[in-house]
Amino acid sequence: MSESSRINDAIEALLAERISAGDFPGAAYLVSVGGEPRFCGALGEAVRGDEHETACRPDTIFDVASLTKPMVTGLLLALGIGEKLLDPHDRISRFFPERVIDEIHDVTIGQLATHTSGFTAWIPFYLEIDDTLQRAEKLKKAVDLILSKEPECAAGSKVIYSDLNFILLGIILERVFGEPLEVMANGRIFSPLGLKRTFFNPTSQLLDEIAACEFGNGHERKTCKEMGYETSGFDWREYLIHGEVHDGNCFFFDGVSGHAGLFSTIHELNQIALQFLPDHSSLLDDATIDSMTVNRTPELNEHRSLAFQIASTPDSTAGDALDPRSFGHLGFTGTSLWIDPSSRLIAILLTNRTHDHELPFVNIKETRKRFNELAAHSI
């Protein structure tokens, strides 16, 4: 048996073991070098249930959750930087001239993108803002709400991973490019790359090709209660979340936001990830890629670039085998993507860990680390 076959067998054994253990019903994975797949496969079930079961396949579409941050918002940010439409040092007040933004909230684009704004991690906007408003009005209200909250710390002093940062970035990008986020993503990323199975808000005709998520909003409802919100009067989703975004705030923003909402496959995520590799990108020049992927928080509690975590972060899910300069991201639904610029390796693992599982969901950190270590052995 070749070394390549042994590694692929080890990846499949790892995922099969975790499926059997009940960590997640199914998974799809891809490891590429220079964009060319080395290993690719799928195991388990995309949808599990008494009436309907669908096997995971390499072309199964997943709700990739926070992979939206680098794969859409981060890439659009890079395009804006490359076109000199905005700069990481720009203050956010530049993009909201109609608002008076006090100094403590007037953070930079770079601080949003590295999660060093000091803003709190999460707000359930759907419990704070009128659901009957149009999306544009909801987003305006969201900006007001973010800027009304006292920051948790001074900007630049600490990494606090926060959806609020990328919700704001998405809104700013809509102002910079003069288009809704979904239109920007289609016109500037998905269409130029020839992607056919990557989008926000998939059509109902694709339902049988999409991995399912949680039944209802149990996780977010529990979190809201723990934060002291009154939850009894809210119209929670009491059905299987399947074919619509799992994230409650993104669902509230009509399925399109800077922090979540992307649906995609392992192969098409590989095409987007390739845009962050010098000499391989068709959308970005090498200088812009370098500005997006350099470690900007080397002295802080977590190492971050613009839109990515850096592998040198202590106890990162990148594992010990990837170059410390590697960069990647995770998604709450059970997704993971890492890019090693030294070897041109891209490692993608998509699971549906929120599907068919009682709370709490399984922490799959060690599975992600082991997968990335096996991927690194391929080179």
BELDARA-V788935 format. One record per residue. N is the residue number from 1. OMEGA is omega in degrees with one decimal (* if undefined). BURIAL is b if it has 24 or more other C-alpha atoms within 12 Angstrom, else e. D_FIRST is the distance of its C-alpha to the first C-alpha in Angstrom with 2 decimals. Layout:
((N & OMEGA & BURIAL & D_FIRST) (N & OMEGA & BURIAL & D_FIRST))
This chain:
((1 & -179.8 & e & 0.00) (2 & 176.9 & e & 3.80) (3 & 179.1 & e & 6.67) (4 & 179.6 & e & 8.25) (5 & 179.7 & e & 6.32) (6 & -179.9 & e & 6.77) (7 & 179.7 & b & 10.27) (8 & 177.5 & b & 11.07) (9 & 180.0 & e & 10.34) (10 & 176.5 & e & 12.52) (11 & -178.4 & b & 15.12) (12 & 177.9 & b & 15.40) (13 & 177.8 & e & 15.71) (14 & -176.8 & b & 18.36) (15 & 177.7 & b & 20.29) (16 & 178.2 & b & 20.17) (17 & -177.4 & e & 21.54) (18 & 173.7 & b & 24.30) (19 & 178.8 & b & 25.20) (20 & 179.8 & e & 25.58) (21 & 178.2 & e & 27.68) (22 & -179.6 & b & 29.95) (23 & 178.2 & b & 29.53) (24 & -179.4 & b & 29.26) (25 & -175.4 & b & 28.99) (26 & -178.7 & b & 26.42) (27 & 170.1 & b & 24.47) (28 & -176.1 & b & 23.14) (29 & 176.4 & b & 21.14) (30 & 173.1 & b & 20.45) (31 & -179.8 & b & 19.26) (32 & 173.6 & b & 20.55) (33 & -176.1 & b & 21.27) (34 & -180.0 & b & 24.61) (35 & -178.6 & b & 24.86) (36 & -177.5 & e & 21.80) (37 & 171.2 & b & 19.40) (38 & 179.4 & b & 15.88) (39 & -179.6 & b & 15.25) (40 & 178.1 & b & 17.68) (41 & 179.2 & b & 18.34) (42 & -179.5 & b & 20.97) (43 & 172.2 & b & 21.51) (44 & -171.5 & b & 24.69) (45 & 174.2 & b & 28.15) (46 & 177.2 & b & 30.14) (47 & -179.5 & b & 33.32) (48 & 178.9 & b & 33.97) (49 & -177.0 & e & 37.23) (50 & -174.4 & e & 39.19) (51 & -172.1 & e & 40.30) (52 & 175.6 & e & 37.49) (53 & -179.5 & e & 33.73) (54 & 179.2 & b & 31.41) (55 & 172.1 & b & 27.63) (56 & 177.2 & b & 26.13) (57 & 177.6 & b & 24.68) (58 & 178.7 & b & 23.47) (59 & 175.7 & b & 27.06) (60 & 179.5 & b & 28.84) (61 & 180.0 & b & 31.76) (62 & 163.7 & b & 32.29) (63 & -171.3 & b & 35.40) (64 & 171.5 & b & 33.97) (65 & -172.8 & b & 37.11) (66 & 168.7 & b & 37.60) (67 & 172.4 & b & 34.97) (68 & -176.1 & b & 38.08) (69 & 178.4 & b & 39.55) (70 & -171.2 & b & 37.35) (71 & 177.9 & b & 36.09) (72 & -174.9 & b & 39.63) (73 & 179.0 & b & 42.36) (74 & -179.5 & b & 40.71) (75 & 175.3 & b & 39.89) (76 & 175.0 & b & 43.44) (77 & 178.6 & b & 44.79) (78 & 177.9 & b & 42.92) (79 & 178.0 & b & 44.41) (80 & 176.8 & b & 47.84) (81 & 179.8 & b & 47.50) (82 & 179.0 & e & 46.37) (83 & 178.3 & e & 49.38) (84 & 175.5 & e & 51.63) (85 & 176.3 & e & 52.77) (86 & -174.3 & b & 52.17) (87 & 179.2 & b & 51.18) (88 & -179.2 & b & 49.49) (89 & 179.3 & e & 52.86) (90 & 173.1 & e & 54.83) (91 & -177.5 & b & 56.68) (92 & 178.3 & b & 56.21) (93 & 176.9 & b & 60.01) (94 & -172.5 & e & 59.69) (95 & 177.5 & b & 58.08) (96 & -175.7 & b & 60.52) (97 & -179.6 & e & 63.92) (98 & -177.8 & e & 65.64) (99 & 169.8 & e & 64.77) (100 & -177.1 & e & 66.13) (101 & -177.5 & e & 63.10) (102 & -171.3 & e & 64.05) (103 & -176.1 & e & 62.57) (104 & 178.6 & b & 60.34) (105 & -174.9 & b & 58.58) (106 & -178.1 & b & 58.61) (107 & -179.2 & b & 55.09) (108 & 173.2 & b & 53.12) (109 & -179.7 & b & 50.41) (110 & 178.3 & b & 48.10) (111 & 172.5 & b & 48.99) (112 & -172.8 & b & 48.17) (113 & 177.5 & b & 44.79) (114 & -179.8 & b & 43.90) (115 & 176.2 & b & 45.35) (116 & 179.1 & b & 48.06) (117 & -174.1 & b & 51.01) (118 & -179.0 & b & 51.98) (119 & 179.2 & b & 52.11) (120 & -171.6 & b & 51.25) (121 & -168.8 & b & 47.83) (122 & 171.6 & b & 48.88) (123 & 174.3 & b & 51.87) (124 & -175.0 & b & 51.89) (125 & -178.5 & b & 53.83) (126 & 174.7 & b & 54.12) (127 & -175.4 & b & 56.40) (128 & -171.0 & e & 58.45) (129 & -179.9 & b & 59.03) (130 & -176.8 & e & 60.71) (131 & -177.9 & e & 58.16) (132 & 179.7 & e & 60.61) (133 & 172.0 & e & 60.48) (134 & -176.3 & e & 58.69) (135 & -177.6 & b & 55.42) (136 & 178.8 & e & 57.21) (137 & 175.9 & e & 59.78) (138 & -179.3 & b & 57.18) (139 & 176.3 & b & 55.46) (140 & 177.9 & b & 58.85) (141 & 179.0 & b & 59.53) (142 & 177.3 & b & 56.11) (143 & 179.3 & b & 56.99) (144 & -177.9 & e & 60.34) (145 & 178.5 & b & 58.76) (146 & -176.0 & b & 56.21) (147 & 177.0 & b & 59.02) (148 & -177.4 & e & 61.26) (149 & 175.4 & e & 58.97) (150 & 177.7 & e & 59.37) (151 & -179.7 & b & 56.24) (152 & 179.4 & b & 54.44) (153 & 178.7 & e & 54.57) (154 & 178.7 & e & 55.70) (155 & 177.5 & b & 53.67) (156 & -175.0 & b & 51.24) (157 & -174.7 & e & 51.41) (158 & 172.5 & b & 48.40) (159 & 171.1 & b & 45.37) (160 & -178.3 & b & 46.03) (161 & -171.7 & b & 43.42) (162 & 172.9 & b & 45.65) (163 & -177.0 & b & 45.43) (164 & 179.9 & b & 49.01) (165 & -175.1 & b & 47.96) (166 & 168.9 & b & 45.87) (167 & 177.0 & b & 48.40) (168 & 178.8 & b & 50.93) (169 & 178.1 & b & 48.65) (170 & 179.3 & b & 48.16) (171 & 179.0 & b & 51.95) (172 & 179.0 & b & 52.56) (173 & 176.6 & b & 50.15) (174 & 177.9 & b & 52.00) (175 & -178.4 & b & 55.19) (176 & -176.2 & b & 53.82) (177 & 178.2 & b & 52.36) (178 & -179.5 & e & 55.02) (179 & 171.8 & e & 52.62) (180 & -176.1 & b & 51.11) (181 & -178.9 & b & 47.66) (182 & 178.5 & b & 46.08) (183 & 176.8 & e & 47.78) (184 & -177.5 & b & 46.66) (185 & 179.1 & b & 43.02) (186 & -173.5 & b & 43.11) (187 & -173.3 & e & 44.98) (188 & -179.2 & b & 43.42) (189 & -170.1 & b & 39.77) (190 & -178.5 & b & 38.61) (191 & 178.8 & e & 40.40) (192 & 180.0 & e & 39.77) (193 & 178.1 & b & 36.01) (194 & -177.3 & e & 36.11) (195 & -177.2 & b & 34.99) (196 & -175.3 & e & 35.69) (197 & -179.8 & b & 34.35) (198 & -173.4 & b & 35.72) (199 & 162.4 & b & 39.26) (200 & 173.6 & b & 41.77) (201 & 178.3 & b & 43.26) (202 & 179.8 & b & 41.03) (203 & -178.9 & e & 42.98) (204 & 178.8 & e & 43.28) (205 & -177.8 & e & 41.72) (206 & -171.0 & b & 38.32) (207 & -178.0 & b & 38.60) (208 & -178.6 & b & 36.03) (209 & -174.9 & b & 33.44) (210 & 175.7 & b & 34.14) (211 & -178.6 & b & 32.82) (212 & 177.5 & b & 35.71) (213 & -174.5 & b & 37.09) (214 & 170.1 & b & 39.60) (215 & -178.1 & b & 42.34) (216 & -177.8 & b & 45.49) (217 & -173.5 & b & 46.10) (218 & -177.5 & b & 45.87) (219 & -177.8 & b & 44.19) (220 & 178.1 & b & 46.61) (221 & 178.7 & b & 49.59) (222 & 179.7 & e & 48.86) (223 & 179.3 & e & 48.52) (224 & 178.4 & b & 51.81) (225 & -179.8 & e & 53.60) (226 & 178.7 & e & 52.41) (227 & 176.5 & e & 53.81) (228 & 178.7 & e & 57.15) (229 & 171.0 & e & 57.18) (230 & -173.3 & e & 59.00) (231 & -170.6 & e & 56.46) (232 & -176.2 & e & 58.41) (233 & -176.1 & e & 60.00) (234 & -179.4 & e & 56.94) (235 & -179.7 & e & 55.41) (236 & 176.4 & b & 51.86) (237 & -178.1 & e & 49.21) (238 & -179.7 & e & 49.10) (239 & 178.6 & e & 46.33) (240 & 177.8 & b & 42.59) (241 & -171.1 & b & 41.88) (242 & -178.5 & b & 39.76) (243 & 170.3 & b & 40.01) (244 & -170.8 & b & 42.40) (245 & 180.0 & b & 41.79) (246 & -175.3 & b & 41.31) (247 & -175.1 & b & 43.15) (248 & 178.7 & b & 46.83) (249 & 178.6 & b & 48.37) (250 & 176.2 & b & 46.41) (251 & 178.0 & b & 47.41) (252 & 177.9 & b & 50.99) (253 & 176.4 & b & 50.71) (254 & 173.5 & b & 49.94) (255 & -177.6 & b & 46.14) (256 & 178.9 & b & 46.18) (257 & 179.7 & b & 46.23) (258 & -174.9 & b & 44.96) (259 & -175.7 & b & 43.06) (260 & 175.2 & b & 41.32) (261 & -176.7 & b & 41.22) (262 & 169.6 & b & 38.29) (263 & -179.1 & b & 36.04) (264 & -179.9 & b & 32.86) (265 & 179.5 & b & 29.19) (266 & -177.1 & b & 26.02) (267 & -176.7 & b & 26.09) (268 & 171.5 & b & 29.79) (269 & 176.5 & b & 29.75) (270 & 178.6 & b & 27.20) (271 & 178.1 & b & 29.88) (272 & -179.4 & b & 32.56) (273 & -179.9 & b & 30.65) (274 & -179.1 & b & 30.09) (275 & 179.0 & b & 33.88) (276 & 176.6 & b & 33.77) (277 & 177.0 & b & 31.68) (278 & 179.3 & b & 33.86) (279 & 179.2 & e & 33.50) (280 & -175.1 & b & 31.67) (281 & 173.4 & b & 34.48) (282 & -176.7 & e & 36.79) (283 & -174.4 & b & 39.23) (284 & 172.4 & b & 39.75) (285 & -173.9 & e & 40.58) (286 & -179.5 & e & 38.92) (287 & 178.7 & e & 42.03) (288 & 177.5 & b & 42.09) (289 & 179.1 & b & 38.41) (290 & -179.2 & b & 39.16) (291 & -179.0 & b & 42.16) (292 & -168.5 & b & 40.15) (293 & 178.4 & b & 37.29) (294 & 178.4 & b & 39.10) (295 & -177.9 & b & 39.66) (296 & -178.6 & b & 43.30) (297 & -173.2 & b & 43.70) (298 & -177.3 & b & 42.41) (299 & -175.5 & e & 45.20) (300 & -174.1 & e & 45.04) (301 & 177.5 & b & 43.32) (302 & -179.0 & b & 40.48) (303 & -175.8 & b & 39.19) (304 & 165.9 & b & 39.67) (305 & 176.6 & b & 39.77) (306 & 176.0 & b & 41.53) (307 & -178.7 & b & 39.75) (308 & 163.0 & b & 36.63) (309 & 177.6 & b & 35.83) (310 & -174.0 & b & 34.55) (311 & 179.0 & b & 31.57) (312 & 173.0 & b & 33.87) (313 & -179.9 & b & 35.71) (314 & 177.3 & e & 35.59) (315 & 177.1 & e & 33.00) (316 & 176.9 & b & 31.82) (317 & 175.6 & b & 29.05) (318 & -176.3 & b & 27.30) (319 & -175.2 & b & 25.86) (320 & -172.9 & b & 25.78) (321 & 178.3 & b & 22.95) (322 & 175.3 & b & 24.75) (323 & 179.9 & b & 27.54) (324 & 178.6 & b & 30.84) (325 & 178.7 & b & 32.33) (326 & -178.3 & b & 29.97) (327 & -176.4 & b & 31.91) (328 & -177.8 & b & 31.38) (329 & 177.5 & b & 33.00) (330 & 173.7 & b & 32.77) (331 & -173.8 & b & 34.38) (332 & -178.3 & b & 36.15) (333 & 178.0 & b & 34.65) (334 & -175.3 & b & 31.22) (335 & -176.3 & b & 30.02) (336 & 176.5 & b & 28.63) (337 & 176.9 & b & 28.06) (338 & -178.4 & b & 27.42) (339 & 177.8 & b & 27.63) (340 & -175.4 & b & 26.76) (341 & -178.2 & b & 29.04) (342 & -178.5 & e & 27.75) (343 & -176.5 & b & 24.24) (344 & -178.5 & b & 25.37) (345 & 173.2 & b & 22.96) (346 & -179.0 & b & 24.10) (347 & -175.7 & b & 22.77) (348 & 175.9 & b & 24.37) (349 & 178.2 & b & 24.38) (350 & 175.4 & b & 26.95) (351 & 176.2 & b & 27.94) (352 & -172.1 & b & 31.17) (353 & 178.9 & b & 31.99) (354 & -176.9 & b & 35.71) (355 & 174.7 & b & 35.35) (356 & -178.5 & b & 36.20) (357 & 175.2 & b & 36.62) (358 & 174.1 & e & 39.76) (359 & -2.0 & e & 41.03) (360 & 175.2 & e & 39.95) (361 & -177.0 & b & 36.67) (362 & 171.3 & b & 33.66) (363 & -174.7 & e & 33.07) (364 & -178.3 & b & 29.43) (365 & -176.7 & b & 29.60) (366 & 176.0 & e & 26.91) (367 & 177.6 & b & 24.50) (368 & -179.5 & b & 25.29) (369 & -178.2 & b & 24.82) (370 & 176.9 & b & 21.44) (371 & -179.2 & b & 20.26) (372 & 177.1 & b & 21.67) (373 & 176.1 & b & 20.11) (374 & 177.8 & b & 16.57) (375 & -178.6 & b & 17.62) (376 & 179.4 & b & 18.92) (377 & -177.4 & b & 15.73) (378 & -179.2 & b & 14.35) (379 & * & b & 16.96))
